[in-house]
Amino acid sequence: MDAAGIKQSLEGSGLRCTPQRYAVMAFLMECHRHPTAAEIFEAVNRADPRSSRATTYNNLRDLVQVGLVREVALEGRAARFDAKGTRHHHFVCDRCGNVEDLEWFDLPKPSSRSLGKRIVRESELIFRGLCMKCAGRRSSR
């Protein structure tokens, strides 16, 4: 996504296109992994040191709330962030903590009886195990 596309997606979601918010979104669009908030802050500040840690974290929260960025919450580890526009699932490596994208496939909807009065907004699967790199190290021992 180019600069105009990022600006349009921010404004189309009701967010102002501030330099700091633009920098966070641009970094995530270019990033081919799932960085933590701290990694995003460090990367954005290397390019432009005017952004505070609080501003970066607040921008991430706002981007998640409007649906431009997904937060991948991992128990016991820092949350990761993802701005990949297509729907996909995730695989988390138990050993190295790497988060990888998996191609989307539809999930069966739970029965209304099991949901009760809950209203499902979205669902995704997070697979856990050993990534190819760690699994390779395991078999070579």
Buried (B, 14 or more C-beta within 10 A) or exposed (E): BEEEEBBEBBEEEEBEBEEBBBBBBBBBBEBEEBBBBEBBBEBBBEEEEEBEEEBBBBBBEBBBEEEBBBBBEBEEEEEBBBBBEEEBBBBBBEEEBBBBBEEEEEEEEEEEEEEEEEEEEEEEEEEEEBBEEBEEEEEEE
